[in-house]
């Protein structure tokens, strides 16, 4: 195997990539505009509304900056719990290999749709918005070489 990693992903890793995806899109811009609008509305109406409306305004303020990330983290925790603790992912000329005590499987290079390198991780996509996160703590000093290897395999199959 050219590269072999013990797949150690945390809910925090999934949260980071999810929030980054949200706030680098139009949805994120809408979330910010909504939060600022509700905040301004709250400051203007606070003394004139009853307690129920005050509670709804506070929930509106906290919806995107607090409640949404907590919900994403809870979902991410469930995703991480479903991953076998002994999972290893290996890469060679034939593709991506998943190895655990219970089972093993393989994805050929033509099933991998893309790769993204971020400051704190490399993400390998297998379907639209579906992929595998490799944090820097897993990749170590091999991050740049690993990224170049994956890119070369993806580009080679497209040629």
LOLUMZA-793236 format. One record per residue (C-alpha): residue number from 1; residue in one letter; x, y, z. Coordinates in steps of 0.1 Angstrom, whole numbers, plus 5000, padded with zeros to 4 digits. Each point is the difference from the previous one (the first is absolute). Example, Ala and Ser with C-alpha at 12.3 -4.5 7.8 and 13.67 -1.06 7.14 Angstrom:
BEGIN
<rec><seq>1</seq><type>A</type><X>5123</X><Y>4955</Y><Z>5078</Z></rec>
<rec><seq>2</seq><type>S</type><X>5014</X><Y>5034</Y><Z>4993</Z></rec>
END
This chain:
BEGIN
<rec><seq>1</seq><type>X</type><X>5000</X><Y>5000</Y><Z>5000</Z></rec>
<rec><seq>2</seq><type>X</type><X>5013</X><Y>5034</Y><Z>4991</Z></rec>
<rec><seq>3</seq><type>X</type><X>4983</X><Y>5017</Y><Z>5030</Z></rec>
<rec><seq>4</seq><type>X</type><X>4983</X><Y>4985</Y><Z>5030</Z></rec>
<rec><seq>5</seq><type>X</type><X>4982</X><Y>5019</Y><Z>5028</Z></rec>
<rec><seq>6</seq><type>X</type><X>4982</X><Y>4991</Y><Z>5031</Z></rec>
<rec><seq>7</seq><type>X</type><X>4967</X><Y>5018</Y><Z>4995</Z></rec>
<rec><seq>8</seq><type>X</type><X>4996</X><Y>5022</Y><Z>5031</Z></rec>
<rec><seq>9</seq><type>X</type><X>4974</X><Y>5026</Y><Z>4994</Z></rec>
<rec><seq>10</seq><type>X</type><X>4982</X><Y>5020</Y><Z>5027</Z></rec>
<rec><seq>11</seq><type>X</type><X>4966</X><Y>5017</Y><Z>5001</Z></rec>
<rec><seq>12</seq><type>X</type><X>5020</X><Y>5032</Y><Z>5003</Z></rec>
<rec><seq>13</seq><type>X</type><X>5016</X><Y>4993</Y><Z>4965</Z></rec>
<rec><seq>14</seq><type>X</type><X>4965</X><Y>4995</Y><Z>4985</Z></rec>
<rec><seq>15</seq><type>X</type><X>4987</X><Y>5031</Y><Z>5017</Z></rec>
<rec><seq>16</seq><type>X</type><X>5029</X><Y>5021</Y><Z>4986</Z></rec>
<rec><seq>17</seq><type>X</type><X>4994</X><Y>4989</Y><Z>4964</Z></rec>
<rec><seq>18</seq><type>X</type><X>4962</X><Y>5004</Y><Z>5003</Z></rec>
<rec><seq>19</seq><type>X</type><X>5001</X><Y>5035</Y><Z>5014</Z></rec>
<rec><seq>20</seq><type>X</type><X>5027</X><Y>5010</Y><Z>4975</Z></rec>
<rec><seq>21</seq><type>X</type><X>4978</X><Y>4987</Y><Z>4972</Z></rec>
<rec><seq>22</seq><type>X</type><X>4969</X><Y>5019</Y><Z>5013</Z></rec>
<rec><seq>23</seq><type>X</type><X>5017</X><Y>5033</Y><Z>5006</Z></rec>
<rec><seq>24</seq><type>X</type><X>5019</X><Y>5000</Y><Z>4967</Z></rec>
<rec><seq>25</seq><type>X</type><X>4967</X><Y>4998</Y><Z>4981</Z></rec>
<rec><seq>26</seq><type>X</type><X>4968</X><Y>5020</Y><Z>4994</Z></rec>
<rec><seq>27</seq><type>X</type><X>4984</X><Y>4981</Y><Z>5028</Z></rec>
<rec><seq>28</seq><type>X</type><X>5026</X><Y>5014</Y><Z>5024</Z></rec>
<rec><seq>29</seq><type>X</type><X>4995</X><Y>5035</Y><Z>4988</Z></rec>
<rec><seq>30</seq><type>X</type><X>4962</X><Y>4996</Y><Z>5005</Z></rec>
<rec><seq>31</seq><type>X</type><X>5006</X><Y>4987</Y><Z>5035</Z></rec>
<rec><seq>32</seq><type>X</type><X>5021</X><Y>5031</Y><Z>5009</Z></rec>
<rec><seq>33</seq><type>X</type><X>4975</X><Y>5024</Y><Z>4985</Z></rec>
<rec><seq>34</seq><type>X</type><X>4972</X><Y>4982</Y><Z>5019</Z></rec>
<rec><seq>35</seq><type>X</type><X>5019</X><Y>5001</Y><Z>5033</Z></rec>
<rec><seq>36</seq><type>X</type><X>5009</X><Y>5037</Y><Z>4996</Z></rec>
<rec><seq>37</seq><type>X</type><X>4964</X><Y>5009</Y><Z>4990</Z></rec>
<rec><seq>38</seq><type>X</type><X>4985</X><Y>4982</Y><Z>5030</Z></rec>
<rec><seq>39</seq><type>X</type><X>5026</X><Y>5016</Y><Z>5023</Z></rec>
<rec><seq>40</seq><type>X</type><X>4991</X><Y>5035</Y><Z>4987</Z></rec>
<rec><seq>41</seq><type>X</type><X>4963</X><Y>4991</Y><Z>5003</Z></rec>
<rec><seq>42</seq><type>X</type><X>5005</X><Y>4988</Y><Z>5036</Z></rec>
<rec><seq>43</seq><type>X</type><X>5018</X><Y>5032</Y><Z>5010</Z></rec>
<rec><seq>44</seq><type>X</type><X>4972</X><Y>5021</Y><Z>4985</Z></rec>
<rec><seq>45</seq><type>X</type><X>4970</X><Y>4981</Y><Z>5014</Z></rec>
<rec><seq>46</seq><type>X</type><X>5014</X><Y>4987</Y><Z>5033</Z></rec>
<rec><seq>47</seq><type>X</type><X>4980</X><Y>5024</Y><Z>5023</Z></rec>
<rec><seq>48</seq><type>X</type><X>4968</X><Y>4997</Y><Z>4980</Z></rec>
<rec><seq>49</seq><type>X</type><X>4994</X><Y>4962</Y><Z>4998</Z></rec>
<rec><seq>50</seq><type>X</type><X>4988</X><Y>4974</Y><Z>5024</Z></rec>
<rec><seq>51</seq><type>X</type><X>5021</X><Y>4971</Y><Z>5013</Z></rec>
<rec><seq>52</seq><type>X</type><X>4990</X><Y>4975</Y><Z>4974</Z></rec>
<rec><seq>53</seq><type>X</type><X>5012</X><Y>5023</Y><Z>4972</Z></rec>
<rec><seq>54</seq><type>X</type><X>5032</X><Y>5007</Y><Z>5019</Z></rec>
<rec><seq>55</seq><type>X</type><X>5007</X><Y>4963</Y><Z>5003</Z></rec>
<rec><seq>56</seq><type>X</type><X>4994</X><Y>4996</Y><Z>4962</Z></rec>
<rec><seq>57</seq><type>X</type><X>5023</X><Y>5029</Y><Z>4993</Z></rec>
<rec><seq>58</seq><type>X</type><X>5028</X><Y>4985</Y><Z>5021</Z></rec>
<rec><seq>59</seq><type>X</type><X>4996</X><Y>4966</Y><Z>4983</Z></rec>
<rec><seq>60</seq><type>X</type><X>5002</X><Y>5018</Y><Z>4966</Z></rec>
<rec><seq>61</seq><type>X</type><X>5033</X><Y>5016</Y><Z>5011</Z></rec>
<rec><seq>62</seq><type>X</type><X>5014</X><Y>4967</Y><Z>5012</Z></rec>
<rec><seq>63</seq><type>X</type><X>4987</X><Y>4979</Y><Z>4971</Z></rec>
<rec><seq>64</seq><type>X</type><X>5030</X><Y>5001</Y><Z>4976</Z></rec>
<rec><seq>65</seq><type>X</type><X>5030</X><Y>5010</Y><Z>5022</Z></rec>
<rec><seq>66</seq><type>X</type><X>4992</X><Y>4975</Y><Z>5028</Z></rec>
<rec><seq>67</seq><type>X</type><X>4971</X><Y>4976</Y><Z>4994</Z></rec>
<rec><seq>68</seq><type>X</type><X>5010</X><Y>4990</Y><Z>4965</Z></rec>
<rec><seq>69</seq><type>X</type><X>5037</X><Y>4991</Y><Z>5008</Z></rec>
<rec><seq>70</seq><type>X</type><X>4988</X><Y>4980</Y><Z>5031</Z></rec>
<rec><seq>71</seq><type>X</type><X>4976</X><Y>4981</Y><Z>4978</Z></rec>
<rec><seq>72</seq><type>X</type><X>5028</X><Y>4993</Y><Z>4975</Z></rec>
<rec><seq>73</seq><type>X</type><X>5023</X><Y>4989</Y><Z>5028</Z></rec>
<rec><seq>74</seq><type>X</type><X>4974</X><Y>4975</Y><Z>5013</Z></rec>
<rec><seq>75</seq><type>X</type><X>4995</X><Y>4986</Y><Z>4965</Z></rec>
<rec><seq>76</seq><type>X</type><X>5037</X><Y>4998</Y><Z>4995</Z></rec>
<rec><seq>77</seq><type>X</type><X>5005</X><Y>4981</Y><Z>5033</Z></rec>
<rec><seq>78</seq><type>X</type><X>4975</X><Y>4974</Y><Z>4988</Z></rec>
<rec><seq>79</seq><type>X</type><X>5019</X><Y>4997</Y><Z>4967</Z></rec>
<rec><seq>80</seq><type>X</type><X>5033</X><Y>4995</Y><Z>5018</Z></rec>
<rec><seq>81</seq><type>X</type><X>4985</X><Y>4973</Y><Z>5023</Z></rec>
<rec><seq>82</seq><type>X</type><X>4990</X><Y>4980</Y><Z>4969</Z></rec>
<rec><seq>83</seq><type>X</type><X>5036</X><Y>4999</Y><Z>4987</Z></rec>
<rec><seq>84</seq><type>X</type><X>5019</X><Y>4968</Y><Z>5011</Z></rec>
<rec><seq>85</seq><type>X</type><X>5027</X><Y>5010</Y><Z>5024</Z></rec>
<rec><seq>86</seq><type>X</type><X>5025</X><Y>4978</Y><Z>4983</Z></rec>
<rec><seq>87</seq><type>X</type><X>4994</X><Y>5013</Y><Z>4965</Z></rec>
<rec><seq>88</seq><type>X</type><X>5030</X><Y>5005</Y><Z>4978</Z></rec>
<rec><seq>89</seq><type>X</type><X>4999</X><Y>5017</Y><Z>4966</Z></rec>
<rec><seq>90</seq><type>X</type><X>5027</X><Y>4992</Y><Z>4975</Z></rec>
<rec><seq>91</seq><type>X</type><X>5008</X><Y>5013</Y><Z>4965</Z></rec>
<rec><seq>92</seq><type>X</type><X>5018</X><Y>4984</Y><Z>4971</Z></rec>
<rec><seq>93</seq><type>X</type><X>4998</X><Y>4999</Y><Z>4962</Z></rec>
<rec><seq>94</seq><type>X</type><X>4967</X><Y>4981</Y><Z>5000</Z></rec>
<rec><seq>95</seq><type>X</type><X>4982</X><Y>5024</Y><Z>5023</Z></rec>
<rec><seq>96</seq><type>X</type><X>4989</X><Y>5006</Y><Z>5036</Z></rec>
<rec><seq>97</seq><type>X</type><X>4998</X><Y>4970</Y><Z>5024</Z></rec>
<rec><seq>98</seq><type>X</type><X>4980</X><Y>4998</Y><Z>5032</Z></rec>
<rec><seq>99</seq><type>X</type><X>5013</X><Y>4975</Y><Z>5025</Z></rec>
<rec><seq>100</seq><type>X</type><X>4985</X><Y>4991</Y><Z>5034</Z></rec>
<rec><seq>101</seq><type>X</type><X>4996</X><Y>4967</Y><Z>5020</Z></rec>
<rec><seq>102</seq><type>X</type><X>4964</X><Y>4996</Y><Z>4989</Z></rec>
<rec><seq>103</seq><type>X</type><X>5004</X><Y>5007</Y><Z>4963</Z></rec>
<rec><seq>104</seq><type>X</type><X>5020</X><Y>5015</Y><Z>4972</Z></rec>
<rec><seq>105</seq><type>X</type><X>4990</X><Y>5017</Y><Z>4968</Z></rec>
<rec><seq>106</seq><type>X</type><X>5015</X><Y>5021</Y><Z>4972</Z></rec>
<rec><seq>107</seq><type>X</type><X>4992</X><Y>5030</Y><Z>4979</Z></rec>
<rec><seq>108</seq><type>X</type><X>5016</X><Y>5002</Y><Z>4966</Z></rec>
<rec><seq>109</seq><type>X</type><X>5014</X><Y>5034</Y><Z>4989</Z></rec>
<rec><seq>110</seq><type>X</type><X>4972</X><Y>5006</Y><Z>4976</Z></rec>
<rec><seq>111</seq><type>X</type><X>4976</X><Y>5000</Y><Z>5030</Z></rec>
<rec><seq>112</seq><type>X</type><X>5019</X><Y>5029</Y><Z>5016</Z></rec>
<rec><seq>113</seq><type>X</type><X>4985</X><Y>5033</Y><Z>4988</Z></rec>
<rec><seq>114</seq><type>X</type><X>5024</X><Y>5025</Y><Z>5015</Z></rec>
<rec><seq>115</seq><type>X</type><X>5024</X><Y>5011</Y><Z>5027</Z></rec>
<rec><seq>116</seq><type>X</type><X>5004</X><Y>5032</Y><Z>5019</Z></rec>
<rec><seq>117</seq><type>X</type><X>5029</X><Y>5012</Y><Z>5021</Z></rec>
<rec><seq>118</seq><type>X</type><X>4993</X><Y>5023</Y><Z>5029</Z></rec>
<rec><seq>119</seq><type>X</type><X>5023</X><Y>5015</Y><Z>5026</Z></rec>
<rec><seq>120</seq><type>X</type><X>4990</X><Y>4973</Y><Z>5026</Z></rec>
<rec><seq>121</seq><type>X</type><X>4989</X><Y>4970</Y><Z>4978</Z></rec>
<rec><seq>122</seq><type>X</type><X>4997</X><Y>4983</Y><Z>4967</Z></rec>
<rec><seq>123</seq><type>X</type><X>4966</X><Y>4989</Y><Z>4988</Z></rec>
<rec><seq>124</seq><type>X</type><X>4995</X><Y>4973</Y><Z>4975</Z></rec>
<rec><seq>125</seq><type>X</type><X>4965</X><Y>5000</Y><Z>4983</Z></rec>
<rec><seq>126</seq><type>X</type><X>4983</X><Y>4969</Y><Z>4988</Z></rec>
<rec><seq>127</seq><type>X</type><X>4966</X><Y>5015</Y><Z>4992</Z></rec>
<rec><seq>128</seq><type>X</type><X>4984</X><Y>5034</Y><Z>5001</Z></rec>
<rec><seq>129</seq><type>X</type><X>5005</X><Y>5013</Y><Z>5036</Z></rec>
<rec><seq>130</seq><type>X</type><X>5013</X><Y>4966</Y><Z>5011</Z></rec>
<rec><seq>131</seq><type>X</type><X>5035</X><Y>4992</Y><Z>5008</Z></rec>
<rec><seq>132</seq><type>X</type><X>5028</X><Y>4992</Y><Z>5024</Z></rec>
<rec><seq>133</seq><type>X</type><X>5017</X><Y>5025</Y><Z>5022</Z></rec>
<rec><seq>134</seq><type>X</type><X>5037</X><Y>4996</Y><Z>5008</Z></rec>
<rec><seq>135</seq><type>X</type><X>5011</X><Y>5025</Y><Z>5027</Z></rec>
<rec><seq>136</seq><type>X</type><X>5036</X><Y>5012</Y><Z>5002</Z></rec>
<rec><seq>137</seq><type>X</type><X>5004</X><Y>4979</Y><Z>5032</Z></rec>
<rec><seq>138</seq><type>X</type><X>4995</X><Y>4969</Y><Z>4979</Z></rec>
<rec><seq>139</seq><type>X</type><X>5020</X><Y>5010</Y><Z>4970</Z></rec>
<rec><seq>140</seq><type>X</type><X>5029</X><Y>5015</Y><Z>5018</Z></rec>
<rec><seq>141</seq><type>X</type><X>5029</X><Y>5010</Y><Z>4978</Z></rec>
<rec><seq>142</seq><type>X</type><X>4987</X><Y>4980</Y><Z>4971</Z></rec>
<rec><seq>143</seq><type>X</type><X>4971</X><Y>5025</Y><Z>4994</Z></rec>
<rec><seq>144</seq><type>X</type><X>5014</X><Y>5017</Y><Z>4969</Z></rec>
<rec><seq>145</seq><type>X</type><X>5014</X><Y>4969</Y><Z>4984</Z></rec>
<rec><seq>146</seq><type>X</type><X>4967</X><Y>4981</Y><Z>5007</Z></rec>
<rec><seq>147</seq><type>X</type><X>4980</X><Y>5029</Y><Z>4985</Z></rec>
<rec><seq>148</seq><type>X</type><X>5021</X><Y>5000</Y><Z>4968</Z></rec>
<rec><seq>149</seq><type>X</type><X>4997</X><Y>4962</Y><Z>4997</Z></rec>
<rec><seq>150</seq><type>X</type><X>4962</X><Y>5001</Y><Z>5002</Z></rec>
<rec><seq>151</seq><type>X</type><X>4999</X><Y>5029</Y><Z>4975</Z></rec>
<rec><seq>152</seq><type>X</type><X>5022</X><Y>4981</Y><Z>4976</Z></rec>
<rec><seq>153</seq><type>X</type><X>4978</X><Y>4969</Y><Z>5002</Z></rec>
<rec><seq>154</seq><type>X</type><X>4968</X><Y>5020</Y><Z>4995</Z></rec>
<rec><seq>155</seq><type>X</type><X>5015</X><Y>5019</Y><Z>4970</Z></rec>
<rec><seq>156</seq><type>X</type><X>5015</X><Y>4969</Y><Z>4985</Z></rec>
<rec><seq>157</seq><type>X</type><X>4966</X><Y>4983</Y><Z>4998</Z></rec>
<rec><seq>158</seq><type>X</type><X>4984</X><Y>5031</Y><Z>4984</Z></rec>
<rec><seq>159</seq><type>X</type><X>5026</X><Y>5000</Y><Z>4972</Z></rec>
END
